[in-house]
Amino acid sequence: MEIVYVYTRKRSEFGRQCNFSDRPAELHVDILPDPGQAANYIDRNPCDIAIQCAYDMSEHEVNTERFEMETRGINHVEGGWPKDVNPQEVEQTIRFRKKVEKDENYLNTMLQLGSVMEHCIKQNNAIDIYEEYFEEETTVEATDEAPSAKTVNVFRDPTEIKRTATHLSWHPDGGRKLAVAYSSIEFQRASNDMSYDSYIWDIENPNRPDLTLKPVSPLVCLEYNPKDSHILVGGCYNGQLTYWDTRKGGQPVELSIIEHSHRDPVYKVLWLQSKSGTECFSASTDGQVLWWDIRKMSEPTERLVLDITKKGNIDNALGAISLEFEPTMPTKFMVGTEQGMVISCNRKAKTPAEKIVNTYSGHHGPIYALQRNAFFPKNFMTVGDWTARIWSEDSRESSIMWTKYHMAYVSDGCWSPARPTVFFTTKLDGTLDVWDFLFKQNDPSLSLKVCDEPLYSLRIQETGRIIACGSKLGTTTLLEFSSGLWTLQRNEKNLATTMFERETKREKILEARHREMRLKERSKSEQGKDDEKPEEDVEDNSDELVAEAEKEFFELLNSEMKKTEEEEAKKKAEAAEKAILEQRLSEATKEEGLEQEPEEPVKEEGLEQTPEEPVKKEGLEQTPEEPAKKEGLEQTPEEPAKKEGLEQTPEEPVKKEGLEQTPEEPAKT
């Protein structure tokens, strides 16, 4: 059952019926804006607000731990000899080997191991893991792309007290590792808590050093042995030399005795080209170059004092701060000094004085880098003060090429091993400059801001592709260059040869010219000394000499003045005669009925006469207020004499030999 309730209402109670119709809009009220209300409002720029029907999410960053790789190896050595066998005796060891080889257990063991080894060898031969799949791919020629570089890796000093990365050395076998020497080279600025450790880094693992080297004093320089990659030699801050064998850990194998070592920090150490591969030599600011054999580090095998006077006095020796040795020139080596001089030496000379061959001087401060060009060993580069210079052995007076002077100090430099015209320099403002003399000579081809702290060391890989830069705070940055900077360009060697030869020839010409000028000056000075009198005679006759000099001077002056006056008088006489002839000629033309227009001035031989110039002839002087009188001629103050080519104005009357002519009157005879 559905319940329904109905509400009722009369029609009259609803009111009037609404009838709608279309009609135009009507304006009932117009309220104008009030300018006074503008101060109560604040303008707001339009804002876009995104509204989404979802929960607000926050974003966070988390540093995850990096995956660290570790390589371990085992070094197998010969051992296990019985007590009755001396391993040093060859006969006993041979006899024992023959006895063991005849044993049945030895034979059975070798046969069992042989089958396992054979199986592994067959597996390895099934697939060539070193196969090159893209050998036939053509090499892309160098394009004109702009030089560039990118950061490959960064190694930071793991100690709390940061030290300067003073020296870098690449592993000789492919450059898989990098040895970095850390020390504080500022005098007496090292902290007592500063660590002495230096490190060998794996370029694939920047988190932790591959090996820690523990010297007795901070290392200033460190070098890999090119023949044995396990051996490193280092120069310490206290002047000692030490070497490591990485197979035996981070402790030094042997250390030089401090009494026979350098007395200053060892700034450079290099390996020599020898059969044993154990010889090296070092340089220090104490003025000595010492040769060493790491098999006997008790004392140096040879010593050279860098005294350019060739007297061997260590007090006058120049402090060495860089070294250069080229294996193709085994007897020659070069030393860069603190005084901005390069000393070329010959090791095989008989006496110490003959070992110093010659010097090259061209820097205002210490030479921090010295290196020969790998393609042109006669040309070498030096880096010091605010510039880098390229030298030729044939030109000793000055360098053949140099960079501009920078605003920051240049701290290190090296040649590219892949291209003969490319080299690199670092500066104390944290900038690495790449120079390519074939591309640009005034400015670097590429300039990179590596870091904010000063850069102190630089070393490039053997391929020329990757370079390492060490900074003051111990940060070592690896940079990889674009292909154009390590790919040999077409005809680059020939162009470099031509450029070096041209610059060397130019410097030789300048040297010969300077030498000639110096000889002339020397001969003049010697000639002047011969002509001079003794000082005592000069002091006694000083008054007479002064009087004689004054007399000669005034005589010369009077003769010159007389000569000048005679020439001027002669010129004035000629001018007056020509003026008289000109006046007579004009009188004659007017007598013949030829009249001269008053507007046309007389011009003869291009000379003009001005009315303000008085007549002067043979000591006769005429003033504007005084008429000139000569040979019956009368001249008015407004009319100067007519000289050669002088101009006559129309307002001036002509008077000559009693004849007076005015512009309004005809000539009277």
C-alpha positions, 0 to 999 in steps of 0.5 A: 500500500502506497501512501501519497500526500498531495499539497495544493495551492491556489494560482492566485498565490503564485503572483504574476506570471513570468513572460520572457522575451529577447531584448538588447542589454540596458545600462542601469548604473555606471560606477567609475574606478576610484584612483585612491583605492589603487594604493590598497591593492598589491600587484601580483604577477601571474603564477602557474600552479599545477594541481594534481590529485596525488600525494606529495613525493620528496626526492632524496639523493644517496651516495652508494658505495662504489664497487671496488676491484682488487687484484692479487697475485702469487710470486713463485720462487725456487726453493725447497732444497734439502739441507744437504744440498747447497742451492748456490752450487750448480753441480749439487743442484743438477745432481739432485734434479736428476735424482728426483726426475728418476723417481717413480712418484715424480713421473706419475705426478707429472703425467697426471698434471700433464693431462689436466694442463693439456685439457686447459690448453686445448680449451684456450686454443678453441677460442682466441680471446685476443682476436681483433674483430675490426682489424680491416676497418680503415683508420679515420683521417684526422679532421679539422675538429677543435682540440678538446679533452675530457677528465678520465679519473681523479686521484686524491691524497688519502691523508688528512694533511694534504701535500703537493703531488710533486712528481708523476711516473707512468708504468712502463708496460702500457701505463696501467698504473701511475706512481705519484710522489707526495711532499711539501716542497715549501721550506719549513712549511711541512707539518710535524704530523704530515705523512711521508707515504707516496702511492701507486694508483691503478687508473681504473680504481681511484678509491684506494691506492694499489700500493703504498710506498713508505720512505724515510723522508717525503719523496720529491721525485719517483721514477719507474725503471723502464727495463723492470716495471717492478723497480722504482727509484725515488729521491727524498726531501732529505737528499737520500736515494731509495728504491723499491721492488713492488714484489716485496711490498711498500718498504724500501729495499735499500737506502743510500747512506746520508753522508754520501747523499745529496745535502738538499732535496733530490728534485730529479732522478733518471734511469740510465741506458745500461746493460744491467738496467740498475744505473741511475743518476740524480740532481739536487739544489746542492749543486751536485749530480750523482750517479748510482747503481742500486745494487750498491747504494752505499755511495755514488759511483760518480760525482759532478759539481756544477761549477761553470767556472770548471774549478770544481768548487761546490760553493760556486756550484749552480743548484740543479732542479731538472735533468734530461737524458736521451737514450740515443745520446748515452754520453750527453745529459743536460741539467736545468738550474735554479739560476735559469741556466741550462748546462750541457754535459758530457759524461765520458769526458776525462776530467770534471772540467771537461764534462761541462761542455757549454751553457744556455741562458734564457730564463729569469728563474729556476728551470722546472722542466727540461726535455728533448724532442722525441723526433728531433733530439737536437731541439729541447724545451725548457720551462721556467718563470713565465714562459716556455722556450724551445732551443737548438743545440746549434744556437747557444745565445738564445732560444729559437722559439718561445711562448708569450709571457703568461700572467701566472708562473709556469710550473712544468712542461713536456713534449708530446711523444706522438707529435713533434710540434705539440707540447704541454705546460702547466701554470700555478693558476690551475691551467693546462695549456696545449701548444701546437706550433703548426696550428697556432704559435702566439696562443695555446691551441687548447687551454683547460682549467683543471682545478682551482689550486696550482698545478705543479707536475705533469706527465704524459703517457707513452701513446700521447693520449692521456696526461696526468696533472698533479696539484698543490693539494695532492689531487692528480687529474687524468685527462684524455685528449681528442684524436687530433692532438695525438695523431700524427698529421700529414707531412708534420715531420717535414714541416717541423724540420723546416720550421726548426731549421728556419728558426735556427738559421735566423738565430745564427744570423742574429748571433753573428750580427751581435758578435760583430757589434760587440767586436766593434764596440770592444775595438773602439773602447780599446782605441779610446784607451790608447788615445787617453792621456794619464789622469795626472796630465789631464788634471794639470792641463785642465784649464789649458784644455778648456781654453783651447776647446773654447777657442776652437769652438768660437773660431768654428762658430764665427767662420760658420756665421760669416759663411752664412752671412755671405750666402745670404748677401749673395742671394739678396743681391741677385734678388734685387737685380732681378727685381730691377730687371722686372721693373724695367721690363714692365716699363717697356711693355707699358711704353709700347701701349701694353697695359696691365690690368690692376687685378692681375698680379705679376708672377714670375718663376712661381715666387710671390711678393708680400707688401710687408717684406722690406728690401735688404741688400748688402747691409742696407736695411729698410723699415716700413716707415722709411723709404728705400733710396738706391741709385735714384730710385724712390719707393713708397712705404706701401711698396716693397721691392720686387724680387724674383717671382714676387707678386705685385698688388694693384694698389701699389704705384711703380716708381723707377728712375724718376718715373712715377706712375699711379693707377689713375695717371699714365706713365710720364717720361 
